[in-house]
Amino acid sequence: MILAKDGIHSYEKIREDTYRIDEKGIANTYLLLGKDKALLIDSGLGVGDLYQTIRELTELPIVLALTHRHCDHAGGRNYFKEYYVNENDKPLIYKILSSQFASKKLLSMNKENKNPVKFNKQPNHAKPVFIKDGYSFDLGGRIVKTINTPGHTKGSIVFLDEKTKLMFTGDDVNLWLWLQLPGCTNLSTWLIGAKKILGLAEEYTPYCGHNEGLITKEGIRELIRVGEELLVNKTTNKAKTFNYPEDEKAPARICITKSRLK
């Protein structure tokens, strides 16, 4: 990874004209370069200077699109005048969960970040552009398609890049999956989208919104197995919200509320 000038972001080239940008371990964003414009997938929590980091890599006009409307993926959106997001993430709850208040709250809870980081002032008040399932971005010689996979949010989408055969999945198949937040779907709905992603992983290499980015078909398959097991066996855990399985060393886990066990 190459450390950016802001001292917060770092980046690596993962394919031709394709970069993973890490926001000090908080979240990943992805930059895809075409002949005419660049697509930025997600914008992190908003610490450091994401825009200047992107300008270290390209001078192309930038289009911002979100995998979903949560603060750790939408926090840098105000470097831009607009951002694209699936229409199913339009409800008020997602506006709240992607707010600057939510970003500051999440940062205060992140105990792993021992070094203080701050939010830079961003010049715009970005407006959401709500897109339908199947919407495509033409970057000039590079087409990137979106597919709605409800689960982590109702409007969660994956991005399919035909040029590199990469797939960007946001948080919908993270190996510690969150289905406990307001606006998440139930487990059965998530499983439909997760199985779709697993099928796509036969052709596309998946990168997610956190950790080192790259995830495996085996990891997604194990997460689905855990979800199916939980759906059948329910749980004896008495807590309203819990992790399954309870073993912190398990390769795949789901954090969920009991009301979504259906």
C-alpha positions as CSV (number, residue, x, y, z in Angstrom):
1,M,0.0,0.0,0.0
2,I,1.2,3.5,-0.8
3,L,0.5,6.1,1.9
4,A,-1.3,9.2,0.5
5,K,-0.2,12.7,1.2
6,D,-3.0,13.2,3.8
7,G,-1.4,10.6,6.0
8,I,-4.7,8.9,6.4
9,H,-5.5,7.1,3.1
10,S,-3.4,4.6,1.4
11,Y,-3.9,2.9,-1.9
12,E,-2.9,-0.1,-4.1
13,K,-3.4,-1.0,-7.7
14,I,-5.5,-4.2,-7.8
15,R,-6.0,-4.4,-11.6
16,E,-5.3,-2.2,-14.6
17,D,-6.8,1.2,-14.0
18,T,-8.3,0.0,-10.7
19,Y,-7.4,1.0,-7.2
20,R,-8.4,0.1,-3.7
21,I,-8.2,3.1,-1.3
22,D,-8.1,2.3,2.4
23,E,-9.3,4.9,4.9
24,K,-7.0,4.1,7.8
25,G,-8.6,0.7,8.2
26,I,-12.1,2.1,8.6
27,A,-13.4,1.4,5.1
28,N,-12.4,0.7,1.5
29,T,-13.3,2.8,-1.5
30,Y,-12.6,1.7,-5.1
31,L,-11.5,3.9,-8.0
32,L,-12.1,2.7,-11.6
33,L,-10.7,4.7,-14.5
34,G,-12.2,4.8,-18.0
35,K,-11.2,6.8,-21.0
36,D,-13.6,9.7,-20.2
37,K,-14.3,9.6,-16.5
38,A,-13.6,7.7,-13.3
39,L,-16.0,5.9,-11.0
40,L,-15.5,6.1,-7.3
41,I,-17.3,3.3,-5.5
42,D,-18.1,4.5,-1.9
43,S,-16.5,7.4,-0.1
44,G,-15.5,6.2,3.3
45,L,-16.3,7.7,6.6
46,G,-15.0,11.2,5.6
47,V,-11.7,11.5,7.6
48,G,-8.6,12.8,5.9
49,D,-8.8,14.2,2.4
50,L,-10.3,11.6,0.0
51,Y,-10.5,14.0,-2.9
52,Q,-6.9,15.0,-2.8
53,T,-6.0,11.3,-2.6
54,I,-8.0,10.5,-5.7
55,R,-6.2,13.4,-7.5
56,E,-2.9,11.6,-6.8
57,L,-4.2,8.9,-9.1
58,T,-6.2,10.6,-11.8
59,E,-7.3,14.0,-13.1
60,L,-10.4,12.5,-14.8
61,P,-13.9,13.7,-13.9
62,I,-15.2,11.6,-11.0
63,V,-18.6,10.0,-10.6
64,L,-19.4,8.8,-7.1
65,A,-21.7,5.9,-6.5
66,L,-22.5,4.0,-3.3
67,T,-22.9,0.4,-2.5
68,H,-25.3,1.4,0.2
69,R,-26.3,4.5,2.2
70,H,-24.4,4.1,5.5
71,C,-22.0,6.7,7.0
72,D,-18.8,4.7,6.6
73,H,-19.5,4.5,2.8
74,A,-21.1,7.9,2.3
75,G,-19.1,10.1,4.6
76,G,-16.9,11.7,1.8
77,R,-19.8,12.4,-0.5
78,N,-19.7,16.1,0.0
79,Y,-16.5,16.4,-2.0
80,F,-18.9,16.0,-4.9
81,K,-22.1,17.7,-6.1
82,E,-24.1,14.4,-6.4
83,Y,-23.8,10.7,-5.8
84,Y,-25.6,7.7,-7.2
85,V,-27.4,5.2,-4.9
86,N,-30.1,2.6,-5.4
87,E,-33.6,3.8,-5.1
88,N,-34.4,1.3,-2.3
89,D,-32.0,3.2,0.0
90,K,-34.2,6.4,-0.3
91,P,-36.2,6.1,3.0
92,L,-35.4,8.5,5.9
93,I,-33.6,5.8,8.0
94,Y,-30.8,5.6,5.4
95,K,-30.5,9.4,5.3
96,I,-30.0,9.3,9.1
97,L,-27.5,6.4,8.9
98,S,-25.4,8.2,6.3
99,S,-25.4,11.5,8.1
100,Q,-22.3,13.3,9.5
101,F,-23.7,12.8,13.0
102,A,-23.7,9.0,12.3
103,S,-20.1,9.3,11.0
104,K,-18.9,11.1,14.2
105,K,-20.7,8.6,16.4
106,L,-19.1,5.6,14.5
107,L,-15.7,7.1,14.7
108,S,-16.0,7.6,18.5
109,M,-16.9,3.9,18.8
110,N,-13.9,2.8,16.7
111,K,-11.5,1.8,19.5
112,E,-8.9,0.3,17.0
113,N,-8.0,3.8,15.8
114,K,-5.7,4.9,18.5
115,N,-4.3,7.8,16.6
116,P,-6.7,10.8,16.4
117,V,-8.2,11.5,13.0
118,K,-10.4,14.4,12.0
119,F,-13.1,15.2,9.5
120,N,-12.0,17.7,6.8
121,K,-14.4,20.4,5.6
122,Q,-16.0,19.3,2.4
123,P,-17.1,22.0,-0.2
124,N,-20.5,20.7,-1.3
125,H,-23.9,19.4,-0.1
126,A,-24.2,16.4,-2.4
127,K,-27.6,15.4,-3.7
128,P,-28.5,11.7,-4.1
129,V,-29.4,10.5,-7.6
130,F,-31.6,7.4,-7.1
131,I,-31.0,4.6,-9.6
132,K,-32.9,1.5,-10.5
133,D,-31.7,-2.1,-10.4
134,G,-29.4,-2.8,-13.4
135,Y,-28.2,0.8,-13.9
136,S,-24.9,1.0,-15.7
137,F,-22.1,3.5,-15.7
138,D,-20.2,4.2,-19.0
139,L,-16.7,5.4,-18.2
140,G,-15.5,5.4,-21.8
141,G,-14.4,2.0,-22.9
142,R,-15.5,0.6,-19.6
143,I,-19.0,-0.4,-18.5
144,V,-19.8,-1.0,-14.9
145,K,-23.3,-2.5,-14.1
146,T,-25.1,-2.5,-10.8
147,I,-27.3,-5.3,-9.3
148,N,-29.5,-4.8,-6.2
149,T,-28.9,-7.4,-3.5
150,P,-31.1,-6.4,-0.5
151,G,-29.7,-7.5,2.9
152,H,-27.4,-5.2,4.7
153,T,-29.7,-2.4,3.4
154,K,-32.7,-2.7,1.1
155,G,-30.8,-0.8,-1.6
156,S,-27.4,-2.6,-1.3
157,I,-25.9,-3.1,-4.7
158,V,-22.9,-4.9,-6.2
159,F,-20.9,-3.3,-9.1
160,L,-19.8,-5.6,-11.9
161,D,-16.9,-4.5,-14.0
162,E,-16.7,-6.2,-17.4
163,K,-13.2,-4.9,-18.1
164,T,-11.4,-6.5,-15.1
165,K,-14.1,-9.1,-14.1
166,L,-14.1,-7.6,-10.6
167,M,-17.1,-7.3,-8.4
168,F,-17.5,-4.7,-5.6
169,T,-19.9,-6.0,-3.0
170,G,-20.0,-3.3,-0.3
171,D,-21.0,-4.9,3.1
172,D,-23.5,-7.5,1.9
173,V,-21.3,-10.5,2.1
174,N,-18.7,-9.3,4.7
175,L,-17.5,-12.3,6.8
176,W,-18.9,-10.5,9.8
177,L,-22.2,-9.5,8.4
178,W,-24.4,-6.9,10.1
179,L,-28.2,-7.5,9.9
180,Q,-29.0,-5.8,13.2
181,L,-29.2,-2.2,12.1
182,P,-32.4,-0.3,11.3
183,G,-33.1,-0.7,7.6
184,C,-31.6,-4.2,7.3
185,T,-33.7,-6.9,5.7
186,N,-34.6,-10.3,7.3
187,L,-32.3,-13.3,6.9
188,S,-34.3,-15.0,4.2
189,T,-34.2,-11.9,2.0
190,W,-30.5,-11.5,2.5
191,L,-29.8,-15.2,1.6
192,I,-31.4,-14.6,-1.9
193,G,-28.9,-11.8,-2.6
194,A,-26.0,-13.6,-1.1
195,K,-26.6,-16.6,-3.2
196,K,-26.7,-14.4,-6.3
197,I,-23.4,-12.9,-5.3
198,L,-21.9,-16.4,-4.8
199,G,-23.1,-17.3,-8.3
200,L,-21.5,-14.2,-9.8
201,A,-18.3,-15.0,-8.0
202,E,-17.8,-17.8,-10.5
203,E,-17.1,-15.1,-13.1
204,Y,-16.1,-12.0,-11.0
205,T,-13.6,-11.7,-8.3
206,P,-15.2,-10.0,-5.2
207,Y,-13.9,-7.1,-3.2
208,C,-15.8,-5.8,-0.2
209,G,-16.0,-2.6,1.8
210,H,-13.8,-3.4,4.7
211,N,-10.5,-5.1,5.8
212,E,-8.2,-6.0,3.0
213,G,-11.0,-6.0,0.4
214,L,-10.5,-9.3,-1.3
215,I,-12.9,-12.0,-0.3
216,T,-13.2,-15.6,-1.5
217,K,-16.0,-17.8,-2.9
218,E,-15.3,-20.1,0.0
219,G,-15.8,-17.3,2.5
220,I,-19.1,-16.3,0.9
221,R,-20.2,-19.9,0.8
222,E,-19.4,-20.3,4.6
223,L,-21.4,-17.1,5.4
224,I,-24.4,-18.5,3.5
225,R,-24.1,-21.8,5.4
226,V,-24.1,-19.9,8.7
227,G,-27.2,-18.0,7.6
228,E,-29.0,-21.1,6.5
229,E,-28.1,-22.9,9.8
230,L,-29.3,-20.0,11.8
231,L,-32.6,-19.8,9.9
232,V,-33.3,-23.4,10.5
233,N,-32.0,-23.8,14.1
234,K,-32.9,-20.3,15.3
235,T,-30.9,-19.8,18.6
236,T,-31.0,-20.3,22.3
237,N,-29.3,-16.9,22.8
238,K,-31.6,-14.8,25.0
239,A,-30.3,-11.4,23.8
240,K,-32.3,-9.3,21.5
241,T,-29.2,-8.8,19.3
242,F,-26.5,-11.3,19.1
243,N,-23.6,-12.8,17.0
244,Y,-23.9,-16.2,15.5
245,P,-22.0,-18.3,16.0
246,E,-20.8,-17.0,19.3
247,D,-17.2,-18.1,18.7
248,E,-15.2,-15.0,17.9
249,K,-12.7,-17.1,15.9
250,A,-15.4,-18.5,13.6
251,P,-14.5,-17.8,9.9
252,A,-17.9,-16.3,9.2
253,R,-20.4,-14.7,11.6
254,I,-23.7,-12.8,11.5
255,C,-24.8,-10.1,13.9
256,I,-28.6,-10.0,13.9
257,T,-31.7,-9.1,15.9
258,K,-34.2,-11.9,16.7
259,S,-37.0,-10.1,14.8
260,R,-35.1,-10.8,11.5
261,L,-34.8,-14.5,12.0
262,K,-37.3,-15.3,9.3
